[in-house]
Every structure is written in C-alpha cells, then in structure tokens.
C-alpha cells in the first residue's frame, strides 16, 4: 500500500471531503499528474488518458493502446479526457480514490458506486455518504448526539419543539431513533416535510444516576449552550435544562455545487435538495442528584 492510501483519512478534511471511487490505474495517473502540477512540470496527458482507457476497457480483450474509443481515435480520446478533467476541476475539488482505499472507509449498504460523489463526515474521518444524503445524515447525527448527551447527563424528560426550518420528518425519525429502549416517547403535530404545523416530541426516561459527558462527541465542542448545560448539571446539580439543536452550516454541499458536478458527469446518489437550516428547542428535567 502506498503512502497516499495509508494516510487518506489523516489528511485535512477539505482535501478529502468529496471523493469518487475509481480503479487504481486511473487514481495513480491522477496522483502523478497532481504532483507534477504542484511542482510546476508539464503533465503527461497521454499516460493519463491511456490509464483512463485501460480502466474503460479492462473487461475486454482489446488492447487500449491499439484501439479506438467507440470509433474515436486515441488522440481524440486524450483530448476528451483533458476536457473532462478541466470541467470536473471547475465543478469542485473531487478526490479520486482507488477501490483499495475505499475498503478502509465506511459507506452505506450497497455503496460505493462508480461515478458517484461521496461526502466525508466532518467528525468521523472514515465515514462517507452519497452527496444527496449528506444533510439528512448530518442532521440525524447532530440530533442523536444531543439526545445521547442529555441521556448521559441524567435526563428524565425531554421536550423538543420545532422553531425554524422545514426538516420535520428528518428530525422526527432522528429523535425516535435516539430514544433509549427504556424510554417512552410521543409526537404531537405534523411530521410532513413542508408542513408549518408546530411539531413537538416528548421523551421520558428513568434517568442516569451518575451524570457524565460521553466520549467522542463531534458537535459538543462547538456548541456553547450544550457545554453550559453539561457544566451546570455535573458541577452544580442542575435539575432543569433548555438548549437548542441548530443545523445551519451546509459544509459547502449545496445545489449549485451538485449541478456543476452533475454537468461534469458525476452522480450524486439521488436528488440533492437545497440546504434548509433548521432549529429546535430542547427543554426538560434531570434526575435529582443524591
């Protein structure tokens, strides 16, 4: 395994946020060209294009060095590949990775698929989602973390009320999945995606006896109100709480970028809807400390 494969998840998030899985020959050619461009040397477009052709014709007995691409001579195939590379570069910085690198990552069942753009989880370096599912997954993750935090701090009752945004059904499913097996939950109002009806979730719990902050939280270090709730509970025995779960940042994943990637020939794994910020108010009670 080369250095690029072994250190992929250790790289800065911005350099590996968007990926597409390809065959090793094409990935290696791209890596070589990227290094040459960074060093200011001329790119060997012939080698790059032939690597792509080898990828295309790998299941046939044809020799890509001596054949045509659907009746088009090799030289035109090289020019077409150069045009595609320029177009994809202008769309967004998509990182090509090999199948071997993809084996080290976690994708949803049935993935990865060829030509589909995946977005990395900002807090879990090995997890990737199809671009079309990214915001839904992020909102679910933030909801689950907030509920997990309150459970661990000893919540006996949680009431969640929708404040702004339209992601009702996403939050409803996330809230229900975050409820502990020993808790009861009720949902009042409309759970439709575009309804403006007030939506309220209520969950009741036995309450943890020893409050603690769970390990490996991603959103918590960036949420000052969550931190105040946790400090007040652990340090001063707070018995009531109020905090917000907001999802505002689109992480650069939006319909404009999706449209450019689609035009460049990439798939998004479904329909990418425009980012809709949302805000929810969480309030409730903690179990009294001994």
Secondary structure, DSSP 8 states (H G I E B T S, - for coil): --HHHHTGGGS-HHHHSEEEEE-HHHHHHHHHHHHHHHTT----HHHHHHHHHHHHTTTSSS-TTS--BTTB-HHHHHHHHHHHHHHHHHH---EEEEHHHHTTSB--TT---TTB-EEE-SS-TTBEEEGGGHHHHHHHHHHHHHHHHHHHTTEEEEEEEEEESS-HHHHHHHHHHHS-TT-EEEEES---TT--S--EEEEE----SS----SS-SSGGG-HHHHHHHHHHHHH---EEEEEEEE---TT--HHHHHHHHHTT-B-SS-------EEEEEEEEE----
